[in-house]
Amino acid sequence: MAPNTANSPIISLRRVTKVYGEGPTAFQALKGIDLDIKQGDFVAVMGPSGSGKSTTMNILGCLDVPSGGEFLFKGRHVETLDRDQRALLRRRYLGFVFQGFNLLSRTTALENVELPLLYRGEDKKQRYEMGMAALDKVGLKDWWDHTPAELSGGQQQRVAIARAIVTQPDVLLADEPTGNLDSERSVEIMELLTDLNRNSGITVLMVTHEPDMAAFARTIVHFKDGLVERIEQGLAA
């Protein structure tokens, strides 16, 4: 992966389109997205259902490919990569947090956090040290041996965040990370993401429907009808 220069964005989308299906039933989810994301930014992505925000996040997460246009990550054209190359990019540079936590129910917090390292082939000692360090970052080092059933919703999401950052990714993609939490736990998770962004330098991209959660971001991108409608500064800018 070629390093990007000091002033270039870590992510650039240029005239990105996405079409599902063919012929008369084809649906154009993205109609030409232009978007730059700076290294170290905290970006909230908002918009109504069908606006294109989830499709864009899937492309940014290398889970889907654009139908047209350019997607640059650290200066590399991702749209030219094959499936295996995109998978490698995901493992090395991206972390994912989901609304539903997606934890394995019968394994401990530490074992859940270690999973990405297991897929990368790290040895047991390295997995333990990196997993405990990630749990420490989210304030759950003393809960390492608890299963998800023994944790609150907020704690489960913290474990999920630890799992996402254990590989020390450049970019963290969060899909409605507070969607299953009450308001108090939601604020705790947003404060944690803000801390990771500011103190660990992780670029955060978060989809949310909640304006009070988006307010934690530095940049807010609004989608509408398959296009970026507007970009504004968040309260944290």
Helices and strands as residue ranges (DSSP letters): E 11-20, G 23-25, E 27-37, E 42-46, H 53-60, E 68-73, E 76-77, G 78-80, H 83-93, E 94-98, H 109-120, H 124-137, G 141-143, G 148-150, H 153-165, E 171-175, H 183-200, E 203-207, H 211-214, E 219-224, E 227-233
